[in-house]
Amino acid sequence: MTDPKPAAILVIGNEILSGSTQDANIAFIAKRLAARGIELAEVRILRDNEAQIVETLNEMRPKFRYIFTTGGIGPTHDDITAECVSKAFGVPHEVHKEVEAAMLADYKKRGIEMNAARLRMATMPRGCSLIANPISGPPGFRMENVFVMAGVPKIMQGMFEDVENMIEGGAPTLSRTVKCNQKEGDIAAELEAIQKRYADIDIGSYPHFFQTPSLSLVLRGKEQARIDAAAAEVEAMIRAHGEEPVAG
Amino acid sequence: MTDPKPAAILVIGNEILSGSTQDANIAFIAKRLAARGIELAEVRILRDNEAQIVETLNEMRPKFRYIFTTGGIGPTHDDITAECVSKAFGVPHEVHKEVEAAMLADYKKRGIEMNAARLRMATMPRGCSLIANPISGPPGFRMENVFVMAGVPKIMQGMFEDVENMIEGGAPTLSRTVKCNQKEGDIAAELEAIQKRYADIDIGSYPHFFQTPSLSLVLRGKEQARIDAAAAEVEAMIRAHGEEPVAG
């Protein structure tokens, strides 16, 4: 279960780091990547700080197969992601003529005025390709292995439909959950022994408070038969502790 | 608003990166830090992967004033945070006698058996100090600027009460929100001009979909009078666009 070149997410925005906004994009992208068989190895959340974003992009670009960014591509002064991507790649940051033309046509229809702020949303790294925005306004873009998307969840989710046409996965990651009321400390040694016999399966143990069943054991892997075999051992172990496990 | 040595959060756990669990700890810690006047500059979310955690800890330790970790300190095989901290600091990973004694006393009362798995929760980097756990079971610990807490939100929040006794902040970060229905692109230039006049205030612009008012302008800073002055300019600008702004 270890991909030599997994994917990463870069969430950009002061609003997440101030606690005023709860991120909703990480879990969405994580689930879609798992379904595509692309391993997600790391998420970083950064402020609207150019130096920090450029440095982080350049540190991450060679390490990850794909980097998905969310946030910071609107028309206001705090939207600096596109400029940061141009700087990270060392390419001119320029108006994308095709995007500008599409925006002008759309604005004409809707009676919206083009101005310098809105034109920033058409300003992109030279050489990028576009990520369609089926929800609202200007597109995102792709620059090599970096996919730049909006931060508003509805728009990001719309853009991700197009991103899925551009990324290659492997076998989807499958999972199965076994629930019980065992205390983690009572079954940890036996669980570890099962984990050791199934190196291709990740077994995670997640206790819940004020919930019944109080423990979720999550098995993740590529082959359903192997997951089922490991889950059968987990279930047998729970039965040996005198409890009937529940499917999660 | 730029702290030369801000804080960071390190969230550890496959369950967040698989999308199966929505993180609830980042927003909690972020809000508490803001109230304490400690700037949060970065969050990283990592898998249960020893090499990646050790490397990340050692990369982050010199860069940040405080690093708050959540997750990975339970008794099961996938809980590897404590070992990783010992490795990152290059110190022996050993049973903390005081923690072991407290656990034994507690387990005796509750009729729980001590075993190798549970003893792992008392095994910590040599030289660490303890973070009280008022909710359930073994404590977290602090090693220099690294604060190691549980991942279960209730327990993490309980531990954070004690962490707050150990960290030093500055003036709390204050914020004020002005809401309106302006389109971002219509007010971006004027908003940027206000931002330039108030370098000590961070002005963020956050559009909402399917909500009224549809735009939140969030002003954050250390001095209420400066925030109020900037907010008054933002409100005057919105009125000049023919709309009465709303307090957020």
Interface residues (C-beta under 8 A of the other chain):
Chain A: T2 G13 N14 E15 I16 L17 S18 G19 S20 T21 Q22 D23 I26 A27 F28 I29 A30 K31 L33 A34 L40 A41 E42 V43 R44 I45 L46 R47 D48 N49 Q52 G74 P75 T76 H77 D78 D79 I112 E113 N115 A116 A117 R118 R120 M121 I135 S136 V152 K154 I155 T173 S175 K183 E184 G185 D186 A188 A189 L191 E192 Q195 D202 I203 G204 S205 Y206 P207 H208 F209 F210 V218 R220
Chain B: T2 G13 N14 E15 I16 L17 S18 G19 S20 T21 Q22 D23 I26 A27 F28 I29 A30 K31 L33 A34 L40 A41 E42 V43 R44 I45 L46 R47 D48 N49 Q52 G74 P75 T76 H77 D78 D79 I112 E113 N115 A116 A117 R118 R120 M121 I135 S136 V152 K154 I155 T173 S175 K183 E184 G185 D186 A188 A189 L191 E192 Q195 D202 I203 G204 S205 Y206 P207 H208 F209 F210 V218 R220
